[in-house]
Amino acid sequence: MTDTGKDHSFYMEGSSGKGVLLVHGLTGAPAEMRFVGKRLHRMGFTVYAPTLAGHCKDEASLLATCYEDWLESLREALLRFSTHASEIHTAGICVGGGLGLYLACQEPALVKSVVIYSATLNYDGWNTPFYYALAPYGIPVIARIPGLKRIGFAESPPYGMKCDRTRKAIMEAIVNDGCGIEGTLPRFPVRALHQNYRLNKALAEILPRAKTPTLLIHAKQDDVSHPRNADKIRKLHGGICELAWLENSYHMIHIDQERHKVAELTAEFFEKASSAYRVGSELPYP
């Protein structure tokens, strides 16, 4: 995918004054957040899905960025969005969710709550090769070797989707257009994965100081990220951190079979957080 001119972000004006900043994943694009965005918009939320730095262009553009660039582009989007909503929540898939939580730790006055879909501190799901467990140690080395830093990993079936119909549609799009969802890349460059692990390390270090209410939605059968990833974040989190498990999805829960439930859980959590903030109390959880 080499489109360098189109703005892939999308915005939907809501009626409640509450805003949701939707964050796509690594090598992903705002289009993957559109279903959740539409559902939240119907519930009254104003929705903004920006494009992270280096994404929705080509592999060279992504390789020219680091996780700090992704984070800064999200911060700029947050500041722009803050003039359109009275309060802002974030929801993101995988790396996007991690970026949203990291930003919330840095901007607690602007981000009221966070939802993370398929939290990924390590790639260790049931469909990942055993040697991926060594990735945090090997990728930093490979990423520094000229000629090797441009190699990448392609996903394999079932591509994070349990839903046969959705998976088939995306696979047909890959064959016809070179990418499954508009703006996405077909593989993960090693250098980009290195930046992902740098982000994960930084997030793990800052989590004990995190106070922004957070909801983790994770599939028990996640093929990319084992449920232990969500459990680890919950244990490290310094504030209120809830976990919601899905029974019939894989990694891409926001477009998979339980996507409607994902949107509903997201909205319910935001409403709870919103009510708690209005009365100036803690979230009404045990």
C-alpha positions in Angstrom: 0.0 0.0 0.0 1.7 3.2 -1.1 -1.0 5.9 -0.9 0.8 8.9 0.5 -1.8 11.6 -0.1 -5.1 10.5 1.4 -6.1 11.5 4.9 -7.4 8.2 6.3 -8.6 9.6 9.6 -12.3 10.0 10.3 -14.5 12.1 12.5 -18.2 11.8 13.5 -19.9 14.6 15.5 -22.0 13.3 18.4 -24.7 14.7 20.5 -23.6 14.1 24.1 -20.5 16.2 24.3 -18.4 13.2 25.2 -15.6 12.2 22.8 -13.9 9.0 22.0 -10.4 9.0 20.5 -10.0 5.7 18.6 -6.5 4.4 18.0 -5.6 1.8 15.4 -2.9 -0.8 15.7 0.7 -1.2 14.4 0.7 -1.3 10.6 -3.0 -0.7 10.9 -5.3 2.2 9.9 -8.3 4.2 11.1 -10.6 2.2 8.8 -10.2 -0.8 11.2 -11.9 1.3 13.9 -14.8 2.3 11.8 -17.3 -0.3 13.0 -16.7 0.5 16.7 -16.7 4.2 15.8 -20.1 4.0 14.1 -21.6 2.1 17.0 -20.3 4.6 19.6 -21.5 7.5 17.4 -25.0 6.1 17.4 -24.9 6.2 21.2 -24.2 9.9 21.1 -20.4 10.0 21.3 -18.3 12.2 19.1 -15.7 10.0 17.5 -12.3 10.8 16.1 -9.9 8.2 14.7 -6.6 9.8 13.7 -3.7 8.3 11.7 -0.6 7.5 13.7 2.7 8.9 12.5 4.3 6.9 9.7 1.1 4.9 9.0 -1.2 4.6 6.0 1.6 5.3 3.6 4.3 2.8 2.8 6.8 0.7 4.8 9.6 3.2 4.4 7.4 5.9 6.1 6.7 3.6 9.0 10.4 2.6 9.4 11.2 6.3 9.6 9.3 6.6 12.9 9.7 5.5 16.4 7.1 4.9 19.1 7.7 8.4 20.5 6.5 9.7 17.1 3.4 7.6 17.2 2.7 8.9 20.8 3.3 12.5 19.8 1.0 12.3 16.8 -1.7 10.9 19.1 -1.1 13.7 21.6 -1.6 16.2 18.8 -4.8 14.5 17.9 -5.9 14.6 21.5 -5.2 18.3 21.8 -7.2 19.0 18.5 -10.0 16.8 19.7 -10.2 18.5 23.1 -11.8 21.6 21.5 -14.7 19.4 20.2 -15.6 17.4 23.3 -16.2 18.2 26.9 -14.5 15.0 28.0 -12.4 12.5 26.1 -12.0 8.7 26.4 -9.7 6.5 24.4 -10.1 3.1 22.9 -7.5 1.3 20.9 -6.5 -2.1 19.6 -3.2 -3.8 20.6 -0.5 -1.2 20.2 -3.1 1.6 19.8 -4.6 0.7 23.2 -1.1 0.8 24.8 -0.5 4.2 23.3 -3.8 5.4 24.6 -3.0 4.3 28.1 0.5 5.7 28.0 -0.9 9.1 26.8 -3.5 9.0 29.6 -0.7 8.6 32.1 0.9 11.7 30.7 -2.3 13.7 30.1 -4.6 12.7 33.0 -6.5 16.0 32.9 -7.5 15.3 29.2 -8.2 11.6 29.2 -11.0 10.4 31.4 -10.8 6.7 30.8 -9.2 4.1 28.6 -10.3 0.9 26.9 -7.7 -1.5 25.4 -8.7 -4.2 23.0 -6.4 -7.2 22.9 -3.6 -5.8 25.1 -0.2 -7.0 23.8 2.9 -6.8 25.9 4.3 -9.8 24.1 3.3 -11.8 21.0 2.5 -15.1 22.6 -0.9 -16.3 21.5 -1.7 -19.8 20.4 -1.0 -19.1 16.7 2.4 -17.4 17.2 5.6 -19.4 16.6 7.5 -20.5 19.7 10.5 -18.3 18.8 8.4 -15.2 19.1 9.0 -15.5 22.9 12.6 -14.5 22.1 11.6 -11.5 20.1 12.1 -8.9 22.9 15.7 -9.9 23.0 16.5 -10.7 19.4 14.6 -7.9 17.6 16.6 -5.0 19.2 19.7 -6.6 17.8 18.3 -7.4 14.3 16.9 -3.9 14.1 20.4 -2.4 14.4 22.0 -4.5 11.7 22.0 -2.8 8.2 20.2 -4.8 5.7 18.3 -6.8 8.3 16.3 -4.1 9.9 14.0 -4.0 6.8 12.9 -7.6 7.1 9.5 -8.3 8.4 7.0 -10.9 9.5 3.7 -11.6 7.7 0.7 -12.8 9.6 -0.6 -16.3 9.1 -4.2 -17.8 9.1 -6.5 -17.1 10.8 -5.2 -13.5 10.8 -6.7 -12.7 14.2 -10.3 -13.4 13.1 -12.5 -16.3 14.1 -15.3 -15.1 11.9 -15.0 -16.9 8.6 -17.0 -14.4 6.6 -14.9 -11.4 7.8 -11.6 -13.3 7.3 -12.6 -14.3 3.8 -13.6 -10.7 2.8 -10.3 -9.4 4.1 -8.3 -12.1 2.4 -10.0 -11.3 -0.9 -9.2 -7.6 -0.4 -5.5 -8.5 0.1 -5.5 -10.5 -3.1 -7.2 -7.7 -5.1 -5.7 -4.6 -3.5 -2.6 -5.7 -1.6 -4.0 -4.9 1.8 -7.0 -6.3 3.7 -8.2 -3.0 5.2 -7.7 0.3 3.6 -4.5 1.9 4.7 -2.9 -1.1 6.3 0.4 -2.8 5.6 0.6 -6.6 4.9 3.5 -7.3 7.2 5.3 -6.1 10.4 8.8 -4.7 9.7 11.3 -5.8 12.4 12.2 -2.2 13.2 8.6 -1.3 13.8 8.3 -4.3 16.1 11.4 -3.1 17.9 9.6 0.2 18.6 6.6 -1.8 19.7 8.6 -3.5 22.4 10.2 -0.2 23.4 6.7 1.1 24.0 5.7 -2.0 26.0 8.7 -1.6 28.2 8.0 2.1 28.8 4.3 1.3 29.5 5.2 -1.4 32.0 7.4 1.0 33.9 4.7 3.7 34.0 1.7 1.5 34.8 2.2 1.4 38.6 1.6 5.2 38.6 -1.4 5.0 36.2 -4.6 6.3 37.8 -6.8 6.6 34.7 -9.7 4.1 34.9 -9.0 1.4 32.4 -11.0 -1.5 30.9 -9.2 -4.4 29.2 -11.3 -6.4 26.7 -9.6 -9.6 25.7 -10.5 -12.9 23.9 -9.8 -16.1 25.8 -8.8 -17.6 22.5 -6.6 -14.7 21.3 -4.3 -16.2 18.6 -1.8 -13.3 18.8 -1.7 -12.2 22.5 -2.2 -14.6 25.3 -4.7 -13.6 28.0 -1.8 -13.3 30.4 -1.0 -10.0 28.7 -4.2 -8.4 29.9 -3.9 -9.9 33.3 -0.3 -8.5 33.7 -1.5 -5.0 32.8 -4.3 -5.3 35.3 -1.9 -6.3 38.1 0.6 -3.5 37.2 -2.0 -0.8 36.9 -2.0 1.7 39.8 -5.7 2.5 39.7 -9.0 1.0 38.7 -8.5 -1.6 36.0 -11.2 -3.9 34.9 -11.1 -7.1 32.7 -13.8 -8.3 30.4 -13.3 -11.7 28.7 -14.7 -12.7 25.3 -15.6 -16.3 24.5 -15.9 -16.4 20.8 -13.3 -14.2 19.2 -9.6 -14.1 18.3 -7.2 -11.1 18.3 -9.1 -8.6 16.2 -12.0 -8.4 18.6 -13.2 -5.0 17.2 -14.1 -6.5 13.8 -14.6 -10.2 14.8 -17.7 -12.1 15.8 -18.3 -10.3 19.1 -17.7 -6.8 17.7 -21.2 -5.6 18.8 -20.4 -6.7 22.4 -17.0 -5.0 22.2 -18.7 -1.7 21.3 -21.3 -2.1 24.0 -18.8 -2.9 26.7 -16.8 0.2 25.6 -19.8 2.5 25.8 -20.9 1.2 29.2 -17.4 1.7 30.7 -17.2 5.2 29.3 -20.6 6.1 30.7 -19.6 4.8 34.2 -16.4 6.8 34.0 -18.3 9.8 32.9 -20.9 9.6 35.7 -18.2 9.2 38.3 -16.3 12.2 37.1 -19.4 14.3 37.1 -20.0 13.6 40.8 -16.3 13.8 41.6 -16.2 10.3 43.1 -14.4 7.0 42.4 -15.8 4.7 39.7 -18.7 2.6 41.1 -16.8 -0.7 41.1 -16.1 -3.0 44.0 
